[in-house]
C-alpha cells in the first residue's frame, strides 16, 4: 500500500515547513510540499500549516496568510473532513480563517517566549492526537510572540463543554492564554491548532524529547487504517 | 479622491498588555490621573472619487474582511 501523503504549506515567511516535513517522513508518510500561491492541494490526505511569520505577520499574525490563494482550497477541504494541523503560525492562520474559533494575541508578557514546555493532552480523540492517551503529559517546545489564545466567554464555555481543548500548558502559562489553552480542535476533530511545536520534539539530538512525534504518527496511522 | 479613516480597537474584554504597560509608565513621567490606556490601530484608506455612502460601505467591508478581526476587535469608519 502506498504511504499516506501529507502536505506542508510554505507561505512567504514560513520557518518550520522543513522540520514539519521531516517529522512527517519520520512518522512514515510522504511529505508533499505545497505552495501558498497555488490552487492545488496535490491530492494530499492531510495538511500541515507550519510555524513561522507568514507575510511578516503584518496586520495580525496569520491575517494575510488567511487570504493566500491555497487557503481557498484548504478551507473547502477542511469543511469536507480533510485533516488539518496548524502549528504556531499555522494555528494563527486557522483562527484567522475561522476554521477554528477565537484568536491568538501578543503574549501577555510582551516578550517572545522560547522554552521546553510541559503540556497535558486533554483530547486524544482527534485525527492528530489518537496516538496519545487523554491526560498524558508531554514536553514540547513553545516559541512564539503571539500565543495568547483568546475567545469570548460563550466560545470558551463551548470549547470546554465539548472537550475541544486538545492540549493545555502545565507548570506555567507562557503567554497568558485563556484557561492555559495550548491547542484546540474544531467540532468534527479533523482541524487542530497547536501553539507548541511538536515537529521540534521528534529526535533526542535536537529536541527536549520525542514526545511531539505522536501528532504525526497519529495522523499516519489514522490514514493507513482508513 | 477622499481619505477614509478606520480605527480598530481590541474589544473591551480583551487584555491589552501594551496599553497597560503605557499606563503603568505614565506616573513615573509625572502624568497623574490616567486610569487606563487602550492601544489601537488607525488605517487611512485613500479611495477614488467621493466618500459617499457606497464608498463608505466598501471601506466597512474592507474593515470587517481584513483590517479588523471581528472575533477580538471592533472598528469605526469615518471620513477624514
Interface residues (C-beta under 8 A of the other chain):
Chain A: X59 X60 X63 X67 X95 X96 X98 X101 X102 X103 X105 X106 X107 X108 X109 X110 X148 X150 X151 X152 X153 X176
Chain B: X10 X13 X14 X15 X17 X18 X21 X66 X67 X69 X71 X72
